[in-house]
Amino acid sequence: MNLAVVLVSPKTPGNVGAAARAMLNMGASDLRIVAPRCDYLDSQAVAMAVHAADLLRGARVYPTLREALADRDVSVGTSARIRADLPAPQHPAQIRPLVRGAAAPALVFGPEETGLVNSDLEQCQVTVRIPTGDYASLNLAQAVLLVCYEFLQGVDEVPEHTRKTATSEEMESTYGHLQEVMHLIGYTDAVRARHTLRLWRKLLDRAHMTSAESRLFRGLLRQVQWKVGSVPGAAQPEPLPEPDHADDR
């Protein structure tokens, strides 16, 4: 499985190194780090990585989560808390078929002190909660080990048919386009826009659109923009192309 592990703004080098070791234990090799607050290659990190030092050194660093997820088709956030306006975290077994059926999934872990914030979870199609006792706080490396195990080693039937969903970058562009049209037609305003878009994200994320479906949806949005004249002098949108059935497989 082409699984990426994304660490958002980690603070402690040792935690990053231990997370790399956990990845190697479970068979993952694509480590991505967003805006690190530490030297993730210092001696402490390398010592904690042990035999995963090469995996650690090969990590890619990104300035934003959006860039780290741009080529991923399913992004799974991690959280132990229920957030307003966001889908409730699910048990790993509930989303295992989705992750294993994806072409390029990602697991996203937040900073050690706070976990992922709402704006991070908005960029994930689903959120997973690791089943624990009453005390649900886990060390970063523990969380990486357990979640990677659930999706890489956990016993389950692999779906017979996979469906290639749109990448995170395609969906973020779609949501940005949707927000523009919402403002254009007066569906929302600056005060309510974030809340309104979260509700639409919840609805559309459940659809797991393919690339062709995201283009189809944006074609509708462009038609709305043309109809209300948001782009003066723009030509009427061309007819939609024939559907690409390859995206539905």
C-alpha positions in Angstrom: 0.0 0.0 0.0 1.3 3.5 -0.9 0.6 4.9 2.5 2.1 8.2 3.7 2.4 9.2 7.4 2.2 13.0 7.9 3.4 14.6 11.1 2.1 18.1 11.6 4.5 20.5 13.4 6.2 18.0 15.6 8.1 19.5 18.6 10.5 16.8 19.9 13.2 15.2 17.7 13.0 11.9 19.7 9.3 11.6 18.9 9.9 12.0 15.2 12.6 9.3 15.3 10.4 7.0 17.3 7.6 7.5 14.9 9.9 6.6 12.0 10.8 3.4 13.8 7.1 2.6 14.3 6.5 3.1 10.6 9.3 0.7 9.7 7.8 -1.9 12.2 4.5 -1.8 10.4 5.8 -1.6 6.8 5.3 2.1 6.0 8.1 4.1 4.4 6.7 7.5 3.2 7.3 10.0 6.0 6.2 13.6 5.5 6.7 16.4 8.0 4.8 19.7 8.0 6.4 22.8 9.4 8.6 21.0 12.0 9.5 22.9 15.2 12.7 20.9 15.8 15.7 19.5 14.0 14.2 16.1 13.1 17.6 14.8 12.1 19.5 15.6 15.3 21.3 12.8 17.3 18.3 12.2 19.5 16.0 11.6 16.6 18.5 9.2 14.8 19.0 7.3 18.1 15.3 6.8 18.6 14.8 5.7 15.0 17.4 2.9 15.4 17.2 0.9 12.1 14.7 3.4 10.6 17.4 6.1 10.3 17.4 5.9 6.5 13.6 6.3 6.5 14.0 9.3 8.8 16.6 10.9 6.6 14.4 10.4 3.5 11.5 12.3 5.1 10.0 15.1 3.0 9.3 18.5 4.6 6.4 20.7 3.5 5.4 24.2 4.6 1.6 23.4 4.8 -0.6 20.4 5.3 -2.3 21.1 2.0 0.9 20.7 0.1 1.8 17.5 2.0 -1.6 15.9 1.1 -1.7 17.2 -2.5 -1.1 13.8 -4.2 -3.2 11.8 -1.7 -6.6 10.5 -2.5 -7.8 9.6 1.0 -6.5 11.5 4.1 -7.3 10.2 7.6 -6.9 12.6 10.5 -6.4 11.4 14.1 -8.3 12.8 17.0 -9.6 11.6 20.4 -12.1 14.5 20.6 -15.4 15.3 18.9 -15.3 18.6 17.2 -18.3 20.9 16.3 -19.2 20.9 12.6 -16.7 18.1 11.9 -17.5 14.4 11.4 -17.1 12.3 14.6 -14.0 10.1 14.8 -14.6 6.5 13.7 -13.2 3.2 14.9 -10.3 2.0 12.7 -12.3 -1.1 11.6 -15.0 1.2 10.1 -12.7 2.9 7.7 -10.2 0.1 7.0 -11.9 -0.8 3.7 -11.7 2.8 2.6 -8.0 3.2 3.4 -7.1 -0.2 1.9 -9.1 0.5 -1.2 -7.4 3.9 -1.8 -4.5 4.3 -4.3 -2.6 6.8 -2.2 -3.9 7.2 1.4 -2.3 9.3 4.2 -2.5 9.2 8.0 -2.2 12.6 9.6 -1.0 13.2 13.2 -0.9 16.5 15.0 1.5 18.2 17.4 2.3 16.5 20.6 0.6 19.1 22.9 -2.6 19.8 21.0 -3.2 17.2 18.3 -4.7 18.3 15.0 -6.6 21.6 15.0 -10.0 22.0 13.2 -8.4 23.5 10.1 -6.2 20.4 9.8 -9.1 18.0 10.2 -11.1 19.9 7.6 -8.5 18.7 5.0 -9.1 15.1 5.9 -12.0 13.0 4.5 -12.3 11.0 7.7 -11.1 11.0 11.2 -10.0 7.9 13.2 -10.0 7.5 17.0 -7.8 4.8 18.6 -9.8 2.8 21.1 -8.3 3.3 24.6 -9.3 3.3 28.2 -10.5 6.5 29.9 -7.1 8.1 29.4 -6.9 8.6 25.7 -3.7 10.6 25.3 -1.0 8.7 23.4 2.6 9.5 22.7 3.1 10.4 19.0 5.1 7.3 18.2 2.5 5.1 20.0 -0.3 6.6 17.9 1.7 6.1 14.6 2.4 2.5 15.6 -1.2 1.7 16.4 -2.9 3.4 13.5 -0.3 2.0 11.0 -1.0 -1.5 12.4 -4.7 -1.1 11.9 -4.4 -0.3 8.2 -1.3 -2.2 7.2 -1.2 -5.3 9.4 -4.7 -5.6 10.9 -6.7 -8.7 9.7 -9.4 -7.8 7.3 -10.7 -8.6 3.8 -9.2 -6.4 1.2 -11.9 -4.9 -1.1 -12.2 -6.8 -4.4 -12.9 -3.5 -6.3 -11.0 -0.4 -5.7 -12.2 3.1 -6.7 -9.7 5.8 -7.4 -10.9 9.0 -5.6 -9.9 12.5 -6.4 -6.7 13.8 -4.8 -6.7 16.1 -1.8 -5.5 19.0 -4.0 -8.4 18.4 -6.5 -10.9 18.4 -3.6 -9.4 21.5 -2.0 -9.6 23.3 -5.3 -13.2 22.2 -5.6 -14.1 23.5 -2.1 -12.4 26.8 -2.9 -14.4 27.1 -6.1 -17.6 26.2 -4.2 -16.9 28.9 -1.6 -16.5 31.5 -4.4 -19.8 30.6 -5.9 -21.5 30.6 -2.5 -20.4 34.2 -2.0 -21.3 35.1 -5.6 -24.9 34.0 -5.3 -25.4 35.2 -1.7 -25.7 31.7 -0.3 -23.4 32.7 2.6 -21.4 35.7 3.9 -18.0 36.3 5.4 -19.4 35.6 8.9 -21.0 32.3 8.2 -18.7 31.1 5.3 -16.4 28.8 7.3 -19.3 27.1 9.2 -21.3 26.7 5.9 -18.3 25.3 4.0 -17.6 22.8 6.8 -21.2 21.4 6.4 -20.7 21.1 2.7 -17.3 19.4 3.2 -19.0 16.8 5.4 -21.6 16.1 2.8 -19.2 15.9 -0.2 -16.5 14.0 1.6 -18.9 11.2 2.2 -19.3 10.9 -1.6 -15.6 10.1 -2.1 -15.7 11.8 -5.5 -13.5 10.5 -8.4 -11.4 13.0 -10.4 -14.0 13.0 -13.1 -16.8 13.6 -10.6 -15.0 16.6 -9.1 -14.5 18.0 -12.6 -18.2 17.4 -13.2 -19.2 19.3 -10.1 -16.9 22.2 -10.9 -18.4 22.4 -14.4 -21.7 23.1 -12.7 -20.1 25.8 -10.6 -18.6 27.4 -13.7 -22.0 27.3 -15.3 -23.5 29.2 -12.3 -20.7 31.8 -12.5 -21.3 32.3 -16.3 -25.1 32.5 -15.8 -24.9 35.3 -13.2 -22.2 37.1 -15.2 -19.4 36.9 -12.7 -16.9 36.9 -15.6 -18.0 39.7 -18.0 -17.5 38.7 -21.6 -16.7 35.1 -20.8 -17.9 32.5 -23.3 -20.5 30.0 -22.4 -19.0 26.8 -21.0 -18.4 24.0 -23.4 -20.6 20.9 -23.3 -19.3 18.3 -20.8 -17.1 15.6 -22.2 -18.2 11.9 -22.2 -17.7 10.3 -18.8 -14.3 8.6 -18.1 -15.4 5.2 -16.8 -11.8 4.4 -15.9 -12.1 6.7 -12.9 -15.0 4.6 -11.5 -13.0 1.4 -11.3 
